Amino acid sequence: MRKQVIALFAAMLITGFIAMSMVVIGANAMTNQNGTAAANSIATAASAAGSTASSSASSDQAAQIAQLQAQIAQYQAREQQYQAALSSDNTQLTQAASEVQMIQQLLAYLQNHGLIQIDSQGQITVTGR
C-alpha cells in the first residue's frame, strides 16, 4: 500500500511539473513581441503592394475558377459515360441471368425425363432412349 501511495505522489508531481512547463511556454509565446512582429510585417508589406497586385490576383482567381469549372464539366461528362456503360452492363447481366435460368430449366427437364444424367462433378451423360 505504501508503494502505491509513493507512486501516485510521484505521478502527480511529474504531471504537475509538465503542466507548469506548458503554461510557462504558452505564456512566453503569447507575450513574445518578436514573433508577432514578423507576422505583422508580412501583412503590412502585402497591403502596401497596392491595387495592381489585387487586380492581378483577381484575374488569376478568375482564370483558376474557369479552369476548375472546365474540369468539373469534364468530370460530369465522364460520369455520364460511366453511367451509360453501367446501364448497358446491367442490361447484359439481366439477359445473361435469364439465359442461365432457361438453360437450368432445360437441363432439369431433360434430367427429369431421363434423357440425361448429371453427376456430382457436373458432367452430363446423354442416356438417350
C-alpha positions in Angstrom: 0.0 0.0 0.0 2.8 2.4 0.8 4.4 1.8 -2.6 1.2 2.7 -4.3 0.9 6.0 -2.4 4.5 6.9 -3.3 3.9 6.0 -7.0 0.7 8.1 -7.0 2.6 11.1 -5.4 5.4 10.8 -7.9 3.0 10.6 -10.9 1.1 13.7 -9.6 4.4 15.5 -9.1 5.6 14.7 -12.7 2.3 15.6 -14.2 2.2 18.9 -12.3 5.8 19.7 -13.5 4.9 19.1 -17.1 1.7 21.1 -16.8 3.5 24.1 -15.3 6.1 23.9 -18.1 3.4 24.0 -20.7 1.8 27.0 -19.0 5.2 28.9 -18.9 5.9 28.1 -22.5 2.4 29.2 -23.6 2.6 32.4 -21.7 6.0 33.1 -23.1 4.7 32.6 -26.7 1.8 34.9 -26.1 3.9 37.7 -24.7 6.7 37.4 -27.2 6.7 40.6 -29.3 9.3 39.3 -31.8 7.1 36.5 -33.0 4.1 38.7 -33.9 6.2 41.5 -35.4 7.4 39.2 -38.2 3.9 38.1 -39.0 2.6 41.7 -38.9 5.3 42.9 -41.2 4.3 40.4 -43.9 0.7 41.6 -43.7 1.8 45.2 -43.9 4.0 44.5 -46.9 1.2 42.7 -48.7 -1.2 45.6 -48.1 1.4 48.1 -49.3 1.8 46.4 -52.6 -1.1 48.4 -53.9 -4.1 47.8 -56.1 -2.0 46.3 -59.0 -1.4 43.2 -57.0 -5.0 42.9 -56.1 -6.2 43.2 -59.7 -3.7 40.7 -60.9 -4.7 38.4 -58.1 -8.4 38.7 -59.0 -7.6 37.9 -62.7 -5.6 34.9 -61.5 -8.5 33.8 -59.4 -10.9 34.2 -62.3 -8.6 32.1 -64.5 -8.4 29.4 -61.8 -12.2 29.4 -61.4 -12.6 29.0 -65.1 -10.1 26.1 -65.1 -11.9 24.4 -62.3 -15.2 24.8 -64.0 -13.8 23.2 -67.1 -12.5 20.3 -65.0 -15.9 19.9 -63.4 -17.6 19.7 -66.9 -15.1 17.1 -67.9 -15.8 15.0 -64.8 -19.5 15.3 -65.3 -19.2 14.2 -68.9 -17.1 11.2 -67.8 -19.6 10.4 -65.1 -22.4 10.3 -67.8 -20.3 7.9 -69.9 -19.8 5.7 -66.8 -23.5 5.7 -66.1 -24.3 4.7 -69.7 -21.7 1.9 -69.6 -23.1 0.7 -66.2 -26.6 0.7 -67.6 -25.5 -1.3 -70.6 -23.7 -3.8 -68.4 -26.7 -4.2 -66.1 -28.9 -4.9 -69.2 -26.4 -7.6 -70.4 -26.2 -9.1 -66.9 -30.0 -9.3 -66.7 -30.1 -11.0 -70.1 -27.4 -13.5 -69.2 -29.1 -14.3 -65.9 -32.4 -15.1 -67.8 -30.5 -17.3 -70.3 -28.8 -19.2 -67.4 -32.2 -19.7 -65.8 -33.6 -21.0 -69.1 -30.7 -23.4 -69.5 -31.1 -24.7 -66.0 -34.8 -25.3 -66.6 -34.0 -27.2 -69.8 -31.4 -29.4 -68.1 -33.8 -30.1 -65.2 -36.5 -31.1 -67.7 -34.1 -33.4 -69.7 -32.9 -35.0 -66.4 -36.4 -35.5 -65.1 -37.4 -37.2 -68.3 -34.4 -39.5 -68.2 -32.7 -38.2 -71.3 -29.6 -37.0 -69.5 -27.8 -37.7 -66.2 -25.7 -35.1 -64.4 -23.2 -36.4 -61.9 -21.8 -34.7 -58.8 -18.8 -33.4 -60.9 -21.2 -31.6 -63.2 -20.6 -33.9 -66.2 -23.6 -34.6 -68.4 -24.2 -38.0 -69.9 -26.8 -38.5 -72.6 -28.7 -41.7 -71.9 -31.0 -41.4 -74.9 -33.9 -43.8 -75.1 
